[in-house]
Amino acid sequence: MKFNYPVLAHPEKCQHCKTCMKACPLSAIIDIDPRFKVDISKCKTRIDCFYCVMNCKSGALTLKQTDAEGNVNISKQ
């Protein structure tokens, strides 16, 4: 099953405000400093969630989608 997960597509825009972390109802965003880290297994439990991206004031985050089997293609992040 496909699901969405956040990626830091524009790191130069990130203000390190942690709004994305606070907005995530699943606590899937583990850290933003020094690297953006997401527990994708938590994102998988709620396929319709994108609160982190909606609440990112700087536009640094975007959503990626897994393949049909739910596999994440790391090379495309």
SETIFI-347950 format. One record per atom (N, C-alpha, C, O): residue number from 0; residue in one letter; atom name; x, y, z. Coordinates in steps of 0.001 Angstrom, whole numbers. Layout:
N
num NUM; residuo a; atomo CA; X X; Y Y; Z Z
...
END
This chain:
77
num 0; residuo m; atomo N; X 833; Y -1176; Z 0
num 0; residuo m; atomo CA; X 0; Y 0; Z 0
num 0; residuo m; atomo C; X 886; Y 1251; Z 0
num 0; residuo m; atomo O; X 1867; Y 1328; Z 739
num 1; residuo k; atomo N; X 532; Y 2204; Z -820
num 1; residuo k; atomo CA; X 1271; Y 3462; Z -877
num 1; residuo k; atomo C; X 955; Y 4328; Z 330
num 1; residuo k; atomo O; X -149; Y 4276; Z 874
num 2; residuo f; atomo N; X 1935; Y 5125; Z 744
num 2; residuo f; atomo CA; X 1703; Y 6129; Z 1775
num 2; residuo f; atomo C; X 2683; Y 7274; Z 1572
num 2; residuo f; atomo O; X 3707; Y 7113; Z 909
num 3; residuo n; atomo N; X 2371; Y 8421; Z 2141
num 3; residuo n; atomo CA; X 3207; Y 9614; Z 2027
num 3; residuo n; atomo C; X 4081; Y 9772; Z 3253
num 3; residuo n; atomo O; X 3733; Y 9331; Z 4348
num 4; residuo y; atomo N; X 5227; Y 10411; Z 3048
num 4; residuo y; atomo CA; X 6125; Y 10726; Z 4157
num 4; residuo y; atomo C; X 6854; Y 12026; Z 3817
num 4; residuo y; atomo O; X 7068; Y 12318; Z 2640
num 5; residuo p; atomo N; X 7239; Y 12807; Z 4822
num 5; residuo p; atomo CA; X 7888; Y 14090; Z 4552
num 5; residuo p; atomo C; X 9384; Y 13949; Z 4274
num 5; residuo p; atomo O; X 10053; Y 13063; Z 4806
num 6; residuo v; atomo N; X 9882; Y 14835; Z 3437
num 6; residuo v; atomo CA; X 11324; Y 14953; Z 3200
num 6; residuo v; atomo C; X 11690; Y 16439; Z 3227
num 6; residuo v; atomo O; X 10883; Y 17304; Z 2889
num 7; residuo l; atomo N; X 12896; Y 16697; Z 3628
num 7; residuo l; atomo CA; X 13398; Y 18075; Z 3642
num 7; residuo l; atomo C; X 13937; Y 18373; Z 2244
num 7; residuo l; atomo O; X 15125; Y 18196; Z 1972
num 8; residuo a; atomo N; X 13057; Y 18820; Z 1376
num 8; residuo a; atomo CA; X 13401; Y 19046; Z -25
num 8; residuo a; atomo C; X 14202; Y 20326; Z -236
num 8; residuo a; atomo O; X 14973; Y 20438; Z -1190
num 9; residuo h; atomo N; X 14013; Y 21283; Z 659
num 9; residuo h; atomo CA; X 14681; Y 22587; Z 520
num 9; residuo h; atomo C; X 15356; Y 22957; Z 1847
num 9; residuo h; atomo O; X 14857; Y 23814; Z 2575
num 10; residuo p; atomo N; X 16477; Y 22321; Z 2160
num 10; residuo p; atomo CA; X 17126; Y 22572; Z 3453
num 10; residuo p; atomo C; X 17537; Y 24025; Z 3665
num 10; residuo p; atomo O; X 17620; Y 24490; Z 4802
num 11; residuo e; atomo N; X 17792; Y 24735; Z 2582
num 11; residuo e; atomo CA; X 18181; Y 26145; Z 2706
num 11; residuo e; atomo C; X 17033; Y 27012; Z 3212
num 11; residuo e; atomo O; X 17264; Y 28113; Z 3712
num 12; residuo k; atomo N; X 15809; Y 26531; Z 3090
num 12; residuo k; atomo CA; X 14640; Y 27271; Z 3564
num 12; residuo k; atomo C; X 14299; Y 26967; Z 5018
num 12; residuo k; atomo O; X 13599; Y 27745; Z 5666
num 13; residuo c; atomo N; X 14788; Y 25841; Z 5537
num 13; residuo c; atomo CA; X 14442; Y 25420; Z 6893
num 13; residuo c; atomo C; X 14929; Y 26437; Z 7924
num 13; residuo c; atomo O; X 16100; Y 26817; Z 7934
num 14; residuo q; atomo N; X 14008; Y 26874; Z 8795
num 14; residuo q; atomo CA; X 14321; Y 27858; Z 9830
num 14; residuo q; atomo C; X 14600; Y 27192; Z 11174
num 14; residuo q; atomo O; X 14818; Y 27877; Z 12173
num 15; residuo h; atomo N; X 14594; Y 25866; Z 11204
num 15; residuo h; atomo CA; X 14856; Y 25093; Z 12424
num 15; residuo h; atomo C; X 13921; Y 25493; Z 13566
num 15; residuo h; atomo O; X 14314; Y 25504; Z 14732
num 16; residuo c; atomo N; X 12693; Y 25816; Z 13214
num 16; residuo c; atomo CA; X 11710; Y 26250; Z 14208
num 16; residuo c; atomo C; X 11010; Y 25076; Z 14902
num 16; residuo c; atomo O; X 10375; Y 25257; Z 15941
num 17; residuo k; atomo N; X 11125; Y 23884; Z 14331
num 17; residuo k; atomo CA; X 10534; Y 22647; Z 14859
num 17; residuo k; atomo C; X 9012; Y 22642; Z 14831
num 17; residuo k; atomo O; X 8383; Y 21841; Z 15522
num 18; residuo t; atomo N; X 8418; Y 23524; Z 14042
num 18; residuo t; atomo CA; X 6965; Y 23531; Z 13892
num 18; residuo t; atomo C; X 6483; Y 22215; Z 13312
num 18; residuo t; atomo O; X 5428; Y 21714; Z 13700
num 19; residuo c; atomo N; X 7240; Y 21654; Z 12394
num 19; residuo c; atomo CA; X 6853; Y 20373; Z 11792
num 19; residuo c; atomo C; X 6816; Y 19270; Z 12844
num 19; residuo c; atomo O; X 5921; Y 18425; Z 12830
num 20; residuo m; atomo N; X 7771; Y 19276; Z 13740
num 20; residuo m; atomo CA; X 7821; Y 18270; Z 14807
num 20; residuo m; atomo C; X 6620; Y 18407; Z 15739
num 20; residuo m; atomo O; X 6012; Y 17415; Z 16139
num 21; residuo k; atomo N; X 6291; Y 19642; Z 16073
num 21; residuo k; atomo CA; X 5173; Y 19896; Z 16983
num 21; residuo k; atomo C; X 3829; Y 19571; Z 16330
num 21; residuo k; atomo O; X 2892; Y 19159; Z 17014
num 22; residuo a; atomo N; X 3730; Y 19755; Z 15010
num 22; residuo a; atomo CA; X 2470; Y 19529; Z 14303
num 22; residuo a; atomo C; X 2174; Y 18060; Z 14058
num 22; residuo a; atomo O; X 1018; Y 17688; Z 13861
num 23; residuo c; atomo N; X 3192; Y 17225; Z 14068
num 23; residuo c; atomo CA; X 3018; Y 15811; Z 13750
num 23; residuo c; atomo C; X 2304; Y 15078; Z 14883
num 23; residuo c; atomo O; X 2841; Y 14977; Z 15986
num 24; residuo p; atomo N; X 1093; Y 14564; Z 14624
num 24; residuo p; atomo CA; X 354; Y 13868; Z 15670
num 24; residuo p; atomo C; X 937; Y 12487; Z 15998
num 24; residuo p; atomo O; X 560; Y 11871; Z 16994
num 25; residuo l; atomo N; X 1849; Y 12013; Z 15160
num 25; residuo l; atomo CA; X 2438; Y 10688; Z 15348
num 25; residuo l; atomo C; X 3848; Y 10742; Z 15930
num 25; residuo l; atomo O; X 4452; Y 9703; Z 16196
num 26; residuo s; atomo N; X 4367; Y 11941; Z 16127
num 26; residuo s; atomo CA; X 5760; Y 12128; Z 16557
num 26; residuo s; atomo C; X 6726; Y 11390; Z 15631
num 26; residuo s; atomo O; X 7705; Y 10793; Z 16079
num 27; residuo a; atomo N; X 6432; Y 11444; Z 14336
num 27; residuo a; atomo CA; X 7253; Y 10740; Z 13342
num 27; residuo a; atomo C; X 8543; Y 11494; Z 13011
num 27; residuo a; atomo O; X 9533; Y 10883; Z 12608
num 28; residuo i; atomo N; X 8533; Y 12812; Z 13179
num 28; residuo i; atomo CA; X 9749; Y 13582; Z 12919
num 28; residuo i; atomo C; X 10586; Y 13537; Z 14189
num 28; residuo i; atomo O; X 10227; Y 14114; Z 15215
num 29; residuo i; atomo N; X 11698; Y 12844; Z 14093
num 29; residuo i; atomo CA; X 12543; Y 12581; Z 15252
num 29; residuo i; atomo C; X 13453; Y 13752; Z 15562
num 29; residuo i; atomo O; X 13649; Y 14109; Z 16724
num 30; residuo d; atomo N; X 14009; Y 14348; Z 14520
num 30; residuo d; atomo CA; X 14961; Y 15443; Z 14715
num 30; residuo d; atomo C; X 15072; Y 16258; Z 13440
num 30; residuo d; atomo O; X 14798; Y 15758; Z 12349
num 31; residuo i; atomo N; X 15472; Y 17507; Z 13578
num 31; residuo i; atomo CA; X 15756; Y 18325; Z 12402
num 31; residuo i; atomo C; X 17191; Y 18835; Z 12410
num 31; residuo i; atomo O; X 17686; Y 19295; Z 11381
num 32; residuo d; atomo N; X 17859; Y 18761; Z 13541
num 32; residuo d; atomo CA; X 19254; Y 19205; Z 13651
num 32; residuo d; atomo C; X 20133; Y 18059; Z 14120
num 32; residuo d; atomo O; X 19768; Y 17425; Z 15110
num 33; residuo p; atomo N; X 21217; Y 17748; Z 13521
num 33; residuo p; atomo CA; X 21766; Y 18403; Z 12337
num 33; residuo p; atomo C; X 21179; Y 17873; Z 11031
num 33; residuo p; atomo O; X 21389; Y 18465; Z 9972
num 34; residuo r; atomo N; X 20439; Y 16755; Z 11100
num 34; residuo r; atomo CA; X 19820; Y 16204; Z 9891
num 34; residuo r; atomo C; X 18343; Y 15959; Z 10149
num 34; residuo r; atomo O; X 17929; Y 15681; Z 11275
num 35; residuo f; atomo N; X 17565; Y 16066; Z 9096
num 35; residuo f; atomo CA; X 16132; Y 15799; Z 9157
num 35; residuo f; atomo C; X 15936; Y 14289; Z 9220
num 35; residuo f; atomo O; X 16343; Y 13561; Z 8314
num 36; residuo k; atomo N; X 15303; Y 13823; Z 10306
num 36; residuo k; atomo CA; X 15100; Y 12388; Z 10498
num 36; residuo k; atomo C; X 13621; Y 12104; Z 10747
num 36; residuo k; atomo O; X 12980; Y 12746; Z 11579
num 37; residuo v; atomo N; X 13095; Y 11127; Z 10007
num 37; residuo v; atomo CA; X 11691; Y 10751; Z 10116
num 37; residuo v; atomo C; X 11583; Y 9251; Z 10339
num 37; residuo v; atomo O; X 12271; Y 8464; Z 9690
num 38; residuo d; atomo N; X 10718; Y 8868; Z 11259
num 38; residuo d; atomo CA; X 10397; Y 7455; Z 11444
num 38; residuo d; atomo C; X 9262; Y 7136; Z 10472
num 38; residuo d; atomo O; X 8085; Y 7301; Z 10794
num 39; residuo i; atomo N; X 9634; Y 6682; Z 9292
num 39; residuo i; atomo CA; X 8666; Y 6461; Z 8223
num 39; residuo i; atomo C; X 7642; Y 5394; Z 8605
num 39; residuo i; atomo O; X 6519; Y 5411; Z 8101
num 40; residuo s; atomo N; X 8014; Y 4471; Z 9484
num 40; residuo s; atomo CA; X 7069; Y 3437; Z 9896
num 40; residuo s; atomo C; X 5853; Y 4056; Z 10600
num 40; residuo s; atomo O; X 4758; Y 3497; Z 10546
num 41; residuo k; atomo N; X 6040; Y 5191; Z 11249
num 41; residuo k; atomo CA; X 4909; Y 5877; Z 11886
num 41; residuo k; atomo C; X 4023; Y 6537; Z 10835
num 41; residuo k; atomo O; X 2798; Y 6537; Z 10962
num 42; residuo c; atomo N; X 4645; Y 7103; Z 9789
num 42; residuo c; atomo CA; X 3873; Y 7726; Z 8703
num 42; residuo c; atomo C; X 2988; Y 6686; Z 8021
num 42; residuo c; atomo O; X 1892; Y 7000; Z 7555
num 43; residuo k; atomo N; X 3464; Y 5470; Z 7968
num 43; residuo k; atomo CA; X 2732; Y 4394; Z 7295
num 43; residuo k; atomo C; X 1404; Y 4087; Z 7986
num 43; residuo k; atomo O; X 476; Y 3588; Z 7349
num 44; residuo t; atomo N; X 1307; Y 4380; Z 9275
num 44; residuo t; atomo CA; X 90; Y 4061; Z 10020
num 44; residuo t; atomo C; X -1056; Y 5025; Z 9731
num 44; residuo t; atomo O; X -2202; Y 4769; Z 10100
num 45; residuo r; atomo N; X -738; Y 6134; Z 9068
num 45; residuo r; atomo CA; X -1771; Y 7138; Z 8797
num 45; residuo r; atomo C; X -1528; Y 7725; Z 7413
num 45; residuo r; atomo O; X -840; Y 8736; Z 7272
num 46; residuo i; atomo N; X -2087; Y 7097; Z 6408
num 46; residuo i; atomo CA; X -1776; Y 7439; Z 5026
num 46; residuo i; atomo C; X -2308; Y 8804; Z 4595
num 46; residuo i; atomo O; X -1856; Y 9343; Z 3585
num 47; residuo d; atomo N; X -3244; Y 9367; Z 5327
num 47; residuo d; atomo CA; X -3835; Y 10646; Z 4945
num 47; residuo d; atomo C; X -3232; Y 11845; Z 5690
num 47; residuo d; atomo O; X -3757; Y 12955; Z 5606
num 48; residuo c; atomo N; X -2158; Y 11628; Z 6400
num 48; residuo c; atomo CA; X -1585; Y 12680; Z 7239
num 48; residuo c; atomo C; X -500; Y 13462; Z 6496
num 48; residuo c; atomo O; X 376; Y 12873; Z 5862
num 49; residuo f; atomo N; X -566; Y 14761; Z 6579
num 49; residuo f; atomo CA; X 487; Y 15618; Z 6044
num 49; residuo f; atomo C; X 549; Y 16931; Z 6827
num 49; residuo f; atomo O; X 830; Y 17990; Z 6266
num 50; residuo y; atomo N; X 282; Y 16841; Z 8129
num 50; residuo y; atomo CA; X 282; Y 18020; Z 8996
num 50; residuo y; atomo C; X 1635; Y 18722; Z 9013
num 50; residuo y; atomo O; X 1699; Y 19951; Z 9045
num 51; residuo c; atomo N; X 2711; Y 17948; Z 8990
num 51; residuo c; atomo CA; X 4044; Y 18553; Z 9045
num 51; residuo c; atomo C; X 4281; Y 19475; Z 7858
num 51; residuo c; atomo O; X 4793; Y 20583; Z 8016
num 52; residuo v; atomo N; X 3909; Y 19017; Z 6677
num 52; residuo v; atomo CA; X 4111; Y 19811; Z 5465
num 52; residuo v; atomo C; X 3193; Y 21027; Z 5461
num 52; residuo v; atomo O; X 3608; Y 22121; Z 5079
num 53; residuo m; atomo N; X 1957; Y 20837; Z 5884
num 53; residuo m; atomo CA; X 1006; Y 21959; Z 5923
num 53; residuo m; atomo C; X 1444; Y 23037; Z 6909
num 53; residuo m; atomo O; X 1185; Y 24219; Z 6685
num 54; residuo n; atomo N; X 2102; Y 22644; Z 7993
num 54; residuo n; atomo CA; X 2487; Y 23602; Z 9026
num 54; residuo n; atomo C; X 3882; Y 24186; Z 8848
num 54; residuo n; atomo O; X 4270; Y 25088; Z 9590
num 55; residuo c; atomo N; X 4629; Y 23695; Z 7889
num 55; residuo c; atomo CA; X 5974; Y 24225; Z 7639
num 55; residuo c; atomo C; X 5849; Y 25614; Z 7010
num 55; residuo c; atomo O; X 5450; Y 25750; Z 5854
num 56; residuo k; atomo N; X 6190; Y 26625; Z 7777
num 56; residuo k; atomo CA; X 6015; Y 28012; Z 7343
num 56; residuo k; atomo C; X 6989; Y 28428; Z 6248
num 56; residuo k; atomo O; X 6713; Y 29354; Z 5486
num 57; residuo s; atomo N; X 8124; Y 27746; Z 6168
num 57; residuo s; atomo CA; X 9149; Y 28141; Z 5200
num 57; residuo s; atomo C; X 9043; Y 27406; Z 3868
num 57; residuo s; atomo O; X 9708; Y 27785; Z 2904
num 58; residuo g; atomo N; X 8227; Y 26369; Z 3799
num 58; residuo g; atomo CA; X 8112; Y 25600; Z 2560
num 58; residuo g; atomo C; X 9278; Y 24661; Z 2324
num 58; residuo g; atomo O; X 9545; Y 24283; Z 1183
num 59; residuo a; atomo N; X 9975; Y 24280; Z 3383
num 59; residuo a; atomo CA; X 11149; Y 23421; Z 3251
num 59; residuo a; atomo C; X 10786; Y 21953; Z 3044
num 59; residuo a; atomo O; X 11559; Y 21191; Z 2463
num 60; residuo l; atomo N; X 9603; Y 21562; Z 3523
num 60; residuo l; atomo CA; X 9191; Y 20161; Z 3434
num 60; residuo l; atomo C; X 8299; Y 19904; Z 2229
num 60; residuo l; atomo O; X 7534; Y 20768; Z 1802
num 61; residuo t; atomo N; X 8416; Y 18701; Z 1694
num 61; residuo t; atomo CA; X 7489; Y 18210; Z 681
num 61; residuo t; atomo C; X 7152; Y 16764; Z 1021
num 61; residuo t; atomo O; X 7802; Y 16143; Z 1862
num 62; residuo l; atomo N; X 6139; Y 16244; Z 364
num 62; residuo l; atomo CA; X 5767; Y 14849; Z 565
num 62; residuo l; atomo C; X 6334; Y 13985; Z -548
num 62; residuo l; atomo O; X 6355; Y 14376; Z -1715
num 63; residuo k; atomo N; X 6784; Y 12826; Z -171
num 63; residuo k; atomo CA; X 7174; Y 11779; Z -1122
num 63; residuo k; atomo C; X 6182; Y 10656; Z -944
num 63; residuo k; atomo O; X 5520; Y 10559; Z 89
num 64; residuo q; atomo N; X 6077; Y 9804; Z -1956
num 64; residuo q; atomo CA; X 5182; Y 8663; Z -1864
num 64; residuo q; atomo C; X 5965; Y 7388; Z -2130
num 64; residuo q; atomo O; X 6844; Y 7344; Z -2991
num 65; residuo t; atomo N; X 5631; Y 6367; Z -1384
num 65; residuo t; atomo CA; X 6278; Y 5069; Z -1575
num 65; residuo t; atomo C; X 5754; Y 4420; Z -2854
num 65; residuo t; atomo O; X 4817; Y 4922; Z -3476
num 66; residuo d; atomo N; X 6363; Y 3306; Z -3239
num 66; residuo d; atomo CA; X 5843; Y 2562; Z -4370
num 66; residuo d; atomo C; X 4601; Y 1780; Z -3935
num 66; residuo d; atomo O; X 4190; Y 1867; Z -2778
num 67; residuo a; atomo N; X 4014; Y 1032; Z -4837
num 67; residuo a; atomo CA; X 2754; Y 329; Z -4562
num 67; residuo a; atomo C; X 2851; Y -651; Z -3399
num 67; residuo a; atomo O; X 1852; Y -923; Z -2734
num 68; residuo e; atomo N; X 4056; Y -1187; Z -3148
num 68; residuo e; atomo CA; X 4245; Y -2131; Z -2047
num 68; residuo e; atomo C; X 4590; Y -1443; Z -733
num 68; residuo e; atomo O; X 4752; Y -2111; Z 288
num 69; residuo g; atomo N; X 4705; Y -118; Z -743
num 69; residuo g; atomo CA; X 5043; Y 617; Z 470
num 69; residuo g; atomo C; X 6531; Y 739; Z 711
num 69; residuo g; atomo O; X 6955; Y 1045; Z 1826
num 70; residuo n; atomo N; X 7338; Y 502; Z -324
num 70; residuo n; atomo CA; X 8784; Y 602; Z -200
num 70; residuo n; atomo C; X 9264; Y 2020; Z -493
num 70; residuo n; atomo O; X 8797; Y 2669; Z -1429
num 71; residuo v; atomo N; X 10191; Y 2482; Z 313
num 71; residuo v; atomo CA; X 10783; Y 3809; Z 162
num 71; residuo v; atomo C; X 12014; Y 3682; Z -720
num 71; residuo v; atomo O; X 12879; Y 2842; Z -471
num 72; residuo n; atomo N; X 12093; Y 4519; Z -1754
num 72; residuo n; atomo CA; X 13266; Y 4526; Z -2618
num 72; residuo n; atomo C; X 14200; Y 5610; Z -2123
num 72; residuo n; atomo O; X 14013; Y 6786; Z -2438
num 73; residuo i; atomo N; X 15208; Y 5223; Z -1347
num 73; residuo i; atomo CA; X 16128; Y 6158; Z -704
num 73; residuo i; atomo C; X 16859; Y 7021; Z -1720
num 73; residuo i; atomo O; X 17116; Y 8194; Z -1453
num 74; residuo s; atomo N; X 17194; Y 6473; Z -2866
num 74; residuo s; atomo CA; X 17987; Y 7216; Z -3848
num 74; residuo s; atomo C; X 17266; Y 8427; Z -4407
num 74; residuo s; atomo O; X 17913; Y 9335; Z -4928
num 75; residuo k; atomo N; X 15942; Y 8468; Z -4314
num 75; residuo k; atomo CA; X 15175; Y 9583; Z -4851
num 75; residuo k; atomo C; X 14854; Y 10651; Z -3819
num 75; residuo k; atomo O; X 14167; Y 11619; Z -4146
num 76; residuo q; atomo N; X 15324; Y 10511; Z -2588
num 76; residuo q; atomo CA; X 15033; Y 11499; Z -1539
num 76; residuo q; atomo C; X 15940; Y 12683; Z -1659
num 76; residuo q; atomo O; X 15844; Y 13617; Z -863
END
